[in-house]
Amino acid sequence: MRLAIVIVLAIVAPVFIRAQGASSWPVDAGGNGGFSARRLAAVPAVDGRAWIRADVKLGQPPTWRPAKGDYALRFADLDEEGDIARWALILERAGARPVSLSAGGKTGFAYVTPDARFIFTEPLMAIDVRRWERYALHSALGIQPYVSIEAISRDGRRLLVSSRICAFDCPNEAVLAFEVTLPS
């Protein structure tokens, strides 16, 4: 009986600690984490029916709590050098030390899925707050910067992501569109 308890604790404890948002950076996980992407021929209409405009945060408000989240996010340490403004993104949970989600770097945006499970940052990183893992989707899915999250599907399972080679001042630049499917 004791051996069974020890085995269960050895298996469950690391997952539980990561799920609670330990006071350290999320684990950088390799691969795509169950996310997938397909390139679209054109950017679909974001009309509130099939696609709903994503509530992407660009440094404002400086602190917010996702509706279904047990955490708050805070932009800090603004860096205005370069092509776009970037911030450190800090996750705060009651009873835990604040954790930088930008792993020493900075991000130009943050987006939280409606269920508050995934946090997306620039260039296209996904943090799974249940598993406490971070995925470099920009490289795993081949979606290169500059990336914007435009919309989320009505069912909350897909993101509409656009990609440009130039940040904002290239008027004739092609815009690539991707549909990114979230894992279950």
C-alpha positions in Angstrom: 0.0 0.0 0.0 2.8 2.5 1.0 4.7 1.6 -2.2 1.5 2.4 -4.3 1.2 5.8 -2.6 4.8 6.6 -3.1 4.5 5.7 -6.8 1.4 7.8 -7.3 3.0 10.8 -5.5 6.1 10.5 -7.7 4.0 10.6 -10.8 1.4 13.2 -9.7 3.5 15.7 -7.7 5.6 17.2 -10.5 2.4 17.7 -12.7 0.6 19.2 -9.7 3.5 21.6 -8.9 3.7 22.7 -12.5 -0.1 23.1 -12.7 -0.1 25.3 -9.7 2.4 27.7 -11.3 5.5 27.1 -9.4 7.6 30.2 -8.6 9.8 29.5 -11.6 9.6 29.9 -15.4 7.4 27.5 -17.2 9.2 24.4 -18.6 10.3 25.0 -22.2 8.8 22.0 -23.9 10.0 20.8 -27.2 7.7 20.2 -30.2 4.3 21.6 -30.9 2.5 20.6 -27.6 -0.5 19.3 -29.6 -1.0 22.6 -31.5 -1.3 22.4 -35.2 -1.5 25.0 -38.0 -2.6 25.3 -41.6 -2.0 28.2 -43.9 -5.1 29.8 -45.3 -5.4 31.2 -48.8 -6.7 34.5 -47.5 -7.5 36.2 -44.3 -11.2 35.4 -43.5 -13.6 38.0 -42.3 -13.7 38.6 -38.6 -17.4 39.3 -38.4 -18.4 37.9 -34.9 -19.9 34.8 -36.4 -17.3 32.2 -37.3 -14.4 34.4 -36.1 -14.5 36.7 -33.1 -11.9 39.5 -32.6 -9.2 38.4 -30.2 -8.8 40.6 -27.1 -5.0 41.0 -27.5 -3.3 43.2 -24.9 -0.5 45.6 -26.1 0.8 46.8 -22.8 -2.6 48.1 -21.6 -4.1 47.7 -19.1 -0.8 47.2 -17.2 -2.4 44.5 -15.0 -5.5 42.4 -15.7 -7.1 39.2 -14.5 -8.5 36.8 -17.2 -12.2 36.1 -16.6 -11.7 32.4 -15.9 -8.1 32.6 -14.7 -6.8 32.0 -11.2 -4.0 34.4 -12.0 -3.3 38.0 -13.0 -1.0 39.2 -15.7 1.1 42.3 -15.6 3.2 44.2 -18.2 6.4 45.6 -16.7 9.7 47.2 -17.8 8.7 48.8 -21.1 11.4 48.7 -23.8 10.6 51.2 -26.6 13.8 50.5 -28.6 13.5 48.7 -31.8 10.5 48.4 -34.2 7.7 47.9 -31.6 7.2 48.4 -27.9 7.9 45.4 -25.8 7.4 44.5 -22.1 8.2 41.8 -19.6 5.1 39.8 -18.9 4.6 38.7 -15.3 2.1 36.1 -14.0 0.9 36.6 -10.4 -0.9 34.0 -8.4 -2.1 34.3 -4.7 0.5 32.7 -2.4 3.2 32.4 -5.1 6.1 34.6 -6.1 5.5 36.5 -9.4 6.9 34.7 -12.5 8.2 36.2 -15.7 6.7 34.5 -18.7 9.0 36.2 -21.1 12.0 34.2 -19.8 14.3 37.2 -19.6 13.1 38.5 -22.9 10.2 40.8 -23.7 6.9 40.6 -25.7 4.9 42.9 -27.8 1.6 41.4 -26.9 -0.3 38.9 -24.7 -3.4 37.0 -25.5 -5.3 34.7 -23.1 -7.8 32.1 -24.4 -11.3 32.5 -23.1 -10.8 29.4 -20.8 -7.6 31.0 -19.4 -5.6 27.9 -20.1 -3.3 29.3 -22.8 -1.3 32.5 -22.8 0.2 33.6 -26.1 3.1 36.0 -26.4 5.4 37.3 -29.2 6.9 35.9 -31.4 4.3 33.1 -31.1 4.9 31.4 -27.8 2.2 29.5 -26.0 2.2 28.9 -22.2 -0.1 26.1 -21.0 -0.9 27.2 -17.4 -2.3 23.8 -16.5 0.9 21.9 -17.5 3.2 24.9 -16.8 4.9 24.4 -20.1 5.9 26.9 -22.8 6.0 26.1 -26.5 7.9 28.0 -29.2 5.1 27.7 -31.8 6.7 30.2 -34.2 9.4 27.6 -34.9 7.5 24.4 -34.3 4.7 25.4 -36.7 6.8 27.5 -39.1 5.0 30.8 -38.5 7.6 33.5 -38.6 7.4 37.0 -37.0 5.9 39.5 -37.1 2.9 37.7 -35.8 -0.5 39.0 -34.7 -3.4 37.0 -33.2 -6.4 38.4 -35.0 -9.4 36.3 -33.9 -10.6 33.2 -32.1 -13.2 30.8 -33.5 -16.7 30.8 -32.0 -16.0 27.3 -30.4 -12.7 28.6 -28.8 -10.6 25.9 -30.4 -8.8 27.8 -33.2 -6.9 31.0 -33.5 -6.6 33.2 -36.6 -3.0 34.3 -36.8 -1.4 36.6 -39.3 2.2 36.9 -40.2 4.2 39.7 -41.8 7.9 40.1 -42.6 7.7 43.8 -41.7 6.4 45.2 -38.4 4.0 47.9 -39.6 5.6 50.3 -42.2 5.6 48.2 -45.4 2.3 49.0 -47.1 2.6 46.5 -50.0 3.7 43.6 -47.9 2.0 40.2 -48.2 0.1 39.1 -45.1 0.0 35.3 -44.5 -2.9 33.8 -42.6 -2.8 30.7 -40.4 -5.5 28.8 -38.5 -3.9 27.5 -35.3 -5.8 24.6 -33.6 -5.4 24.4 -29.8 -4.8 21.0 -28.1 -7.6 19.5 -26.1 
